[in-house]
Amino acid sequence: MSYFVTGATGFIGRHLVRELIDHREGEIHVLTRASSLPRMEALIARWGSGRVTPVVGDLAADGLGVDPDWIEEHRAGGGGRIEHFFHLAAIYDMTADDETNEALNVGGTRNALALAEALEVGCFHQVSSVAAAGEHRGRFDETMFDEGQHLPSPYHRTKFESERIVRTEATVPWRVYRPAIVVGASGNGEMDKIDGPYYFFGVIKALRDRLPSWLPLAGVDLGDTNVVPVDYVAAAMDHIAHLPDRDGEAFHLVNPEPQPVHEMINAFCAAAGAPRFMTPIDRRRMRLVPRPLTPAGALNLVAKQPVVQSVLDLATSRVGIPAEVLAHTSFPSTFDSRRTEQALSGSGIGVPDLDSYARNLWTYWEENLDDSTGRDPRVREKLTGKYVVVTGASSGIGKVTALKVAQAGGTPVLVARGKDKLEDLRAAIEERGGQAVVQPCDLSDLEAIDALCETLTAELPSVDFVVNNAGRSIRRSLRLSQDRFHDFERTMQLNYFGAIRLVMGLVPAMRQQRRGHIVNISSIGVQTNPPRFSAYVASKAALDSWSNVVSSELVGDGITFTNIHMPLVRTPMIAPTKLYDKFPTISPAQAADLVIEAMVERPHEINTLLGNAGAVAHTLTPKLAFRVLNMAYQVFPDSAAAKGQVAEGGTRESEQIMLAKVFKGVHW
């Protein structure tokens, strides 16, 4: 059995091919334009399978422009039976114009079907969309297609027309799949572009950064939507495609339960740490109100008017929301998916609850798709053309900082022990049009740091910024540290000696160029002195003090420092302490924004309000401060990792969470 896939480089296509590689046997032929062949070959290399082969062609050409000799060799009569032909190549964009939609969605489907018929394939699998239902009111099941529904946009019209072509003109068996709004993968949040609910993420971020998370915001009921993760769509398509006796059927790849728009938005607000929206009017009281008079109906109706769209574009484009998207915030249809649920029964494939993966979607967007740093002229002015040495760049704060530096036109110099992860990060940066330099180094090895400094000063045109981000954290009480003095030595070696050795090695080059700025990722613990962090806080305090002293010596040479007293950040470093899973934390992207601010504004310190309050308390009322900290010492026990034991649930969890919320961001 072999496969042919169009749109394999697309979002759903990549995941479908991965499914076929993991769960099926046989060769997988993937259509690619000649100009895109290098990209396809790189993707095949990442898949790591010798069963995927590119076939040169073009979606806009008759029969997809595939070589007739290849067709003859692989058609059923020629002995090269292709059992499954998956047609995914299309445009999935509500903002695309009529001509683009017509060429790719309608013309592409005709050409793909012509090739499938020439190959005499076993089944043609058409990826349509729930948009084919247009503005049908009420229930729309999988047996329904042409119900006289209004098709309000080029996207709706061409998805309907391409499905009609398959249904009425195909001479080979066919199956149709209608996904709802497809979002990122539920496991890691991976997404390839801004679409659907992602258009609202910029507004959610702005609310998070400007308002306290506990502040309720007034909202309105905007009707129901339907989102599904891409991994569900790919897995469901793969499973259903291989079921016997399902030809000539359509399948709704949707969430079986409609999702209120405001609940979807609130799920992302919760993931972001932003305030949530409360709807003052119960939707049950609105059931008898005609749809055009409801907030959702009125918005959809008004936003579709050309004049209104022009006005809306002026206002909403500033926050990244096209007026076309506002016109389709909800579905008037309720999509019945009982046929799909029956087909998937017993497979273990189902739509996960949005709340279970909303944070993954948000985190991926925030770290990979949020382009606000690159659009900030102030940041671009300071970072374009600059070389930024980032230690600990393989994950967490360092990785996101590197992505943001590259987005703003700078060149991050990626430093960490693991070369493979750094190469992956460089590849991601280069795919987005940026550039990066990889310099693997074990920063606990002082001689390796000396060699790194020699390489950097010899090979880089300049060293403009250094971000001391690499670090080791240890949470262990003194009582458990009596026989572990090496904890203090190792922590000091990386967090203090490694950091200053790097700076000292680069200072001569900075002196020569008469400029340079060092950003130290310190800790709120330096200000608040939380118990069980004596090794970690001492190493960060030492770096703070060293930087404060040498600042006065180097400021005349144009070399300056910023110490960021970072609150608790959701990074792999805190993962061993399972208690932190329920603590309020900031994301690596929020932390990276502070690093960018430090490079742009160059303040001496960046602190939180709570960190400053802790420092004042230790100065003015030290005895009271120590008593409060001792109470926390009693409430928060040593972790299982610190004791060398298996993690178990705590007996004082409610007290712990209360203290964590009161003292938000402190490492307990």
Buried (B, 14 or more C-beta within 10 A) or exposed (E): EBBBBBBBBBBBBBBBBBBBBEEBEEBBBBBBBEEBEEBBEEBBEEBEBEBBEBBBBBBEBEBBBBEEEBBEEBBBEEEBBBBBBBBBBBBBBBBBEEEBBBBBBBBBBBBBBBBBBBBBBBBBBBBBBBBBBBBBEEEBBBEBBEEEBEBBBBBBBBBBBBBBBBBEEBEBBBBBBBBBBBBBBBEEBBBBEBBBBBBBBBBBBEBBEEEEBEEEEEBBBBBBBBBBBBBBBBBBBBBBBBEEEBEEBBBBBBBBEBBBBBBBBBBBBBBBBBBBBEBEEEBEEBEEEEBEEBBBBBBBBBBBEEEBBEEBBEEBEEEBBBBBBBBBBBBBBBBBBEBBBEBBEEEEBBBBEBEEBBBBBBBBBBBBBBBBBBEBEEBBEBBEEBBBBBBBBBBBBBBBBBBBBBBBBBBBBBBBBEBEBBBBBBEBBEEEEBEBBBBBBBBBBBEBBBEBBEBBBEEBEBBBBBBBBBBBBBBBBEEBBEEBEEBBEBBBBBBBBBBBBBBBBBBEBBBEBEBBBBBBBBBBBBBBBBBBBBBBBBBBBBBBEBBEEBBEEBEEBEBBBBBBBBBBBBBEBBEBBBBBEEBBBBBBBBBBBBBBBBBBEBBEBBBBEBBBBBBEBBEEEEEEBBEBBEEBBEBBBBBBBBEEEEEEEBEEEEBBBEBBEEBBBBBB
